[in-house]
Amino acid sequence: MKKVFALLLTLAMVLSLAACGGGTAGGSSGGDSGSSGTTGGDSGSADGDGKTYKVAMICDSSISDGGWGMACYNAMMDAAEKYGWETAVSDSIAQSAYYESIVAFCDLGYDLIYAPGNQYTNAILQAAEEYPETAFALLNGGADTPEQAANKNVTSLLPDSQQVGWIAGILAGLMTETGKVAFIGGMEIDTTKGKYAGFVESAEYIGQQEGKSVEALDIVYSGDFSASDKGIEFAKAMMDQGADVFFGDASAVDSGARQAIDEANAAAGSVKVYDIAQPGDFLGQNECIIGSQVTDNSGLVGLCMEAVENGTFGGETIFGTMQNGVLSVGKLSDLVPADVQEKYGNYIDQIMDGTFMQ
């Protein structure tokens, strides 16, 4: 039955791609099986043998979510532009459609399938076994996932979750006035738990260094990266508990939280509750955003494209850190006082030189 569904989905994608005529189109949100479209140029560029390479992204959130989905899609597009690859995307897909969406792109002959999240692991491993000539890149995949691939055609792209949490936790610890900071998660996966752990330890450490008490509220999970209403609900409840600085790993759920924070600040007449964005530099998107943790996933995706072209893809985990330039800090808001910005920069330098919390 799954194969029949995949064939039907493949046919739908063929018709969609033909309708797009090679022009620019993003995916749309709201469907169980998502939507697809070509992006990034009419035909891409070919290698010396005349082959044009193609990459497809699947995503359970929207590529217009102003957060995780958008940043991961932009990473693919930036890498594709650099290497001259054709692109397609199927976004807002339900968990039950992960495998079928992946297989549909495999049947269309895509060279690389890019899945931005640990939640796609089982579907990726199943498809990778059935399509040994296709390459699969799993962003935030487990370090041991490539070893589980029967055909060694899976690579995990793994930004350092502890450092991600540190970057946000330092700013949260410096900026909190209530001593309460909050973290909203999408799904209870290892990378999100790692970010939360880093966020908590760094925020509490900064509190100690600055002579104040800082406590992180217990993490909450939406169970759905697209449930912006959950973000509104969580943010309101956590503000009621005194939280005044937020960080999240929940895509559209984070957008909902920012909406609630902005509304609370507007009702109060000033911005006193803040949010730290990720994985792109989203300063200015919402009034409450005071800074961003930035992940250059385009570099990681580009390394995969190089490996596919060179015939060396698969069987490894590529780690991203501040030291190799994958992780960085975005611009800071004017709401962050100059002296706090200086302290923040000093702590970030400590991460870079390996002395933070030593």
C-alpha positions in Angstrom: 0.0 0.0 0.0 2.9 2.4 0.8 4.4 1.8 -2.6 1.1 2.5 -4.3 0.8 5.8 -2.3 4.4 6.7 -3.2 3.7 6.1 -6.9 0.6 8.3 -6.8 2.6 11.0 -4.9 5.3 10.7 -7.5 2.8 11.2 -10.3 1.4 14.3 -8.4 4.9 15.7 -8.1 5.7 15.1 -11.8 2.5 17.0 -12.7 3.4 19.8 -10.2 6.9 20.1 -11.5 5.7 20.2 -15.1 3.1 22.9 -14.1 5.8 25.0 -12.5 7.8 24.9 -15.8 11.1 25.1 -14.0 10.3 28.5 -12.5 10.7 29.5 -8.9 8.2 28.0 -6.5 8.1 27.1 -2.9 6.1 24.5 -1.1 2.8 25.4 0.6 1.5 24.4 4.0 -1.5 22.5 5.3 -1.5 19.2 3.5 -0.7 15.7 4.9 1.5 14.9 2.0 2.9 18.4 1.5 3.5 20.2 -1.8 6.4 20.3 -4.1 7.9 22.7 -6.7 11.1 23.4 -8.5 13.3 26.2 -7.2 16.6 27.8 -8.0 16.7 28.1 -11.8 15.5 26.5 -15.0 17.9 23.6 -15.3 20.8 24.0 -12.9 24.3 23.4 -14.2 25.8 20.1 -15.4 29.1 18.4 -14.6 31.8 17.4 -17.1 29.7 14.4 -18.2 26.6 16.5 -18.8 24.8 15.4 -15.7 22.6 17.9 -13.8 22.4 17.0 -10.1 19.1 17.4 -8.2 18.4 17.8 -4.5 15.0 17.6 -2.8 14.0 18.6 0.7 11.2 17.2 2.8 9.9 19.1 5.8 7.1 18.7 8.3 6.9 22.4 8.9 6.3 25.2 6.4 9.2 26.8 4.5 7.5 30.1 5.2 7.4 29.6 9.0 9.9 32.4 9.8 12.0 29.8 11.7 13.4 26.4 11.3 11.7 25.4 8.1 12.5 28.6 6.4 16.2 28.6 7.5 16.7 24.9 6.4 15.1 25.6 3.1 17.3 28.7 2.5 20.3 26.5 3.4 19.5 24.1 0.6 18.8 26.9 -1.8 22.1 28.7 -1.0 24.1 25.5 -1.4 22.2 24.6 -4.7 23.0 28.0 -6.1 26.6 27.6 -5.3 26.9 24.1 -6.8 24.4 24.6 -9.6 21.9 21.9 -8.6 18.2 21.7 -9.3 15.9 21.8 -6.3 12.5 20.7 -5.1 10.7 20.8 -1.8 7.8 19.1 -0.1 6.8 20.9 3.1 4.1 20.7 5.8 4.0 17.0 5.5 2.5 14.8 8.2 4.7 12.2 10.0 2.7 9.4 8.4 3.8 10.7 5.0 7.6 11.0 5.6 8.5 7.8 3.9 6.1 8.2 0.9 7.4 11.8 0.3 11.0 10.6 0.3 10.3 7.7 -2.0 8.5 9.9 -4.4 11.6 12.0 -4.9 13.7 8.9 -5.2 11.5 7.6 -8.0 11.8 11.0 -9.7 15.6 10.5 -9.8 16.8 13.0 -7.3 20.4 12.5 -6.4 20.2 13.8 -2.8 17.4 13.8 -0.3 17.8 16.4 2.4 15.7 15.9 5.6 16.2 18.6 8.3 15.5 16.8 11.5 16.2 13.7 13.6 12.4 12.8 13.4 12.9 11.6 9.8 15.5 9.0 10.8 13.4 5.8 10.4 11.9 6.9 7.1 15.4 7.9 5.8 16.9 4.6 6.8 14.1 2.6 5.2 14.3 4.5 1.9 18.1 4.4 1.9 18.0 0.6 2.0 15.5 0.5 -0.9 17.4 3.1 -3.0 21.1 2.4 -2.7 22.0 4.8 -5.5 20.4 7.8 -3.8 22.2 9.9 -1.2 20.4 10.9 2.0 21.5 13.8 4.2 19.9 14.0 7.7 20.3 17.3 9.4 20.5 16.8 13.2 20.7 13.1 12.6 22.2 10.9 15.2 26.0 10.4 15.2 25.5 6.7 14.8 22.8 6.9 12.2 25.1 6.5 9.1 26.4 3.2 10.6 22.8 1.9 10.6 22.4 2.5 6.8 22.7 -0.8 5.0 24.1 0.8 1.9 26.2 3.4 3.6 24.4 6.1 1.7 23.3 8.2 4.7 25.2 11.2 6.2 24.3 13.0 9.4 24.8 16.7 9.6 25.1 17.5 13.3 25.4 21.1 14.6 26.8 21.0 18.2 23.6 21.1 20.2 25.4 22.1 23.4 27.0 25.1 21.8 23.6 26.1 20.3 22.2 26.1 23.8 25.2 28.0 25.2 24.9 30.8 22.7 21.3 31.4 23.6 21.6 30.7 27.3 24.4 33.2 27.8 22.2 36.0 26.4 19.2 34.8 28.3 21.2 34.8 31.6 22.5 38.3 30.9 19.1 39.8 30.0 16.7 38.2 32.4 15.3 40.5 35.1 12.9 38.1 36.7 15.5 35.3 37.0 13.2 32.9 35.0 14.0 31.8 31.4 12.1 29.5 29.2 12.6 26.9 26.4 9.9 25.6 24.0 10.6 22.3 22.1 8.9 20.8 19.1 9.5 17.1 19.6 11.4 15.2 22.3 14.4 14.3 20.3 18.1 14.1 21.3 19.1 17.3 19.5 16.4 19.4 21.2 17.2 17.9 24.6 20.9 18.7 24.0 20.0 22.4 23.1 17.9 22.6 26.2 20.6 21.2 28.4 23.2 23.7 27.0 20.7 26.5 27.4 20.0 25.7 31.1 23.6 25.2 32.1 24.9 28.4 30.4 22.0 30.6 31.7 22.5 29.4 35.2 26.3 29.7 35.0 25.9 33.3 33.7 23.6 34.1 36.6 26.3 32.9 39.0 29.0 35.0 37.2 26.7 38.1 37.3 25.7 37.7 40.9 22.0 36.8 40.4 19.9 33.7 40.5 18.8 32.3 37.1 16.4 29.4 36.8 15.2 27.7 33.6 11.6 26.5 33.6 11.0 22.9 32.6 11.0 22.4 28.9 7.6 22.0 27.1 7.0 20.1 23.9 4.4 20.8 21.3 4.6 17.4 19.6 4.1 19.3 16.3 6.4 21.8 14.7 3.5 23.5 12.8 1.3 24.1 15.8 1.7 27.9 16.3 -1.3 27.9 18.6 0.7 25.7 21.0 3.5 28.4 21.0 0.9 31.0 22.0 -0.4 28.8 24.7 3.0 27.8 26.1 4.4 31.4 26.0 1.4 32.8 27.9 1.7 30.1 30.6 5.4 30.5 31.0 5.1 34.3 31.2 2.5 33.7 33.9 5.3 31.8 35.7 7.6 34.8 35.4 9.7 33.9 32.3 11.0 37.0 30.6 13.5 35.5 28.1 12.6 32.7 25.7 14.4 30.3 23.4 13.0 27.5 21.3 13.6 24.6 18.9 10.1 24.3 17.5 9.8 26.1 14.1 6.3 27.6 13.7 5.6 27.0 17.4 8.3 29.5 18.1 6.5 32.0 15.8 3.4 31.5 17.9 5.3 32.1 21.1 6.7 35.4 19.7 3.3 36.5 18.7 2.1 36.0 22.3 5.2 37.8 23.7 4.8 40.8 21.3 1.1 41.0 22.4 2.0 40.9 26.1 4.7 43.6 25.6 2.3 45.8 23.7 -0.3 45.5 26.5 2.4 46.4 29.0 3.5 49.4 27.0 7.1 48.4 26.7 9.3 45.5 25.7 10.2 43.6 28.8 9.9 40.0 27.6 12.4 38.8 25.0 13.0 36.0 22.6 16.2 34.6 21.1 15.7 33.2 17.6 17.4 30.3 15.7 18.7 28.9 13.4 18.8 32.1 11.2 19.5 35.7 12.0 15.9 36.9 12.5 16.5 40.2 14.2 13.6 42.6 13.2 11.1 39.8 12.4 9.4 40.4 15.8 9.9 43.2 18.2 10.7 40.8 21.1 13.7 39.2 19.3 16.9 40.5 20.8 19.4 38.2 19.1 19.8 34.9 17.2 21.8 31.7 17.3 22.8 31.2 13.6 23.6 27.9 12.0 25.1 27.9 8.5 23.5 24.7 7.3 24.2 25.6 3.7 27.9 24.8 4.3 26.9 21.3 5.6 24.6 20.7 2.7 27.3 21.9 0.3 29.7 19.4 1.6 27.2 16.7 0.9 26.8 18.0 -2.7 30.5 17.9 -3.2 30.6 14.3 -1.9 27.8 13.2 -4.2 29.6 14.7 -7.2 32.9 13.1 -6.2 31.3 9.7 -5.5 32.4 9.7 -1.9 29.1 10.4 -0.1 27.8 8.5 2.9 28.8 6.7 6.0 29.9 9.7 8.1 28.7 12.4 10.5 29.7 15.9 9.8 29.8 18.1 12.9 29.2 21.9 12.9 30.6 24.1 15.6 31.6 27.7 16.3 35.2 26.7 15.7 34.6 25.6 12.1 32.2 28.4 11.3 28.9 26.5 11.1 27.6 28.1 14.3 27.7 31.8 15.0 25.9 34.7 16.7 23.4 37.0 14.9 23.0 40.7 15.3 21.9 42.1 18.7 18.9 44.4 19.2 19.3 47.9 20.6 17.2 46.5 23.5 20.5 44.8 24.7 22.5 47.5 26.5 26.0 48.2 25.3 27.6 46.8 28.4 25.6 43.6 28.1 26.6 43.3 24.5 30.3 43.6 25.5 29.9 40.9 28.1 28.0 38.7 25.7 30.9 39.0 23.2 33.4 38.1 25.8 31.5 35.0 26.8 31.1 34.0 23.1 34.9 34.4 22.7 35.3 31.9 25.6 33.3 29.3 23.6 35.5 29.9 20.7 38.7 29.4 22.6 37.4 26.5 24.6 37.4 28.1 28.0 33.7 28.7 28.6 32.6 27.3 32.0 36.1 25.9 32.6 
